[in-house]
């Protein structure tokens, strides 16, 4: 089944009592009160036909209907409630109308709000700390969307299945895994530079590389982490992005899917699978890290 992200933010403009009711009763949903022309009438639009809405409302209701028809896993957040909620929607689930009260965002407090909601099953309430490994990579915009990158992790949590193997980690966690591995003596034994300290936040904030830090000798260490194969990394330019840093005197590493460590030009190439086996399966620190991020 697919995994979906649903954000119950201030944009819903419902009061806190209604939001808490949704949390307590395992509902996830959307609030699009306008009609197909974008007008807000005397009563909220209660239609369950996506064609009766404009732009984002039409798209969001279509996604919610697909979730109900096909079933799926859901990760949802609720404004003002720490943590998040994981749950399953069974195929053939019906969208319901949930009536409550508007909030204060658009100065319509007290007016009846009509939400389109779906009830979650097999719910797991995650605390603020437990939700962090997932919330750091949640979609940045939108009310409801399909969330591809965490599907295996959510499935493992909800179905009680083992999520072993490097492919069970989202790209951001693969980056963190490689960074933590570079701090270990096992990295040095494998011929990699040891990372003494980082010089920039990992991943998203850097356009070309994922890890930037210093070795104990003060030499820059720059690494790219990808789930692509070595040949794919050559073709898509990920390996080539390391060239400029090599010319500047940095130790450069490409962590990717490959069979064995190697060197391409001046770049060290190291298997992601070997990092997982050495760090996540072969060290107490790595096992503790994996248990924490896997929930």
Order of alpha helices (4+ residues) and beta strands (2+ residues): beta-alpha-beta-alpha-beta-beta-beta-beta-beta-alpha-beta-alpha-alpha-alpha-beta-beta-beta-alpha-alpha-beta-beta-beta-alpha-alpha
